Amino acid sequence: MDLLQGLSRPAINQRFKACGHWVDPVLGGAMIVLGIKVMATQAG
């Protein structure tokens, strides 16, 4: 609940939106790395 209240503040919301475009590539890269690791461990 505190996170939602924090994001509703204009200054924090603006900063979150400015940095938000980095979230998808970072999480996508992490998923790719984990997927490669899982495939490598199952193949070996």
N, C-alpha and C positions, 0 to 999 in steps of 0.2 A: 504494500500500500504506500509506503514511503517513497518508493521509486516512482510510482505514478504521480504522486504529489510533486516530486522534484522535477519530473519531466514537464509538468504543466506550467512551471515558471518560465516566462518568456526567454530569459537569458540562457537558462540551461537547455531549454527546448531548441533554441537557435544553435547552440554549440553541438547538441546531439545530432541535429539535422546536418550540420556541416561535416561532422565526422562519420555520419551514418553510411556514406557511400563506400567506406572502407570495410564495413562489416561483412558484406557478401563475399568479396574476393578473399578476405582472410579466412573466413569459415569454409569457403569452398576449397581453398588450398589445403586447409587442415584435413578436410574430408578426403581429398585425393591422396594425401600422404598416408592417412590411416588406411585407406583402401589398398594402397600399394603394399603397405606393411602386412595387412591381413592376407593378401594374395601370396606374398612372398613366404609367409610362415606356413600357409596351407600347402603350398607347392613343395616345400622342402620337407 
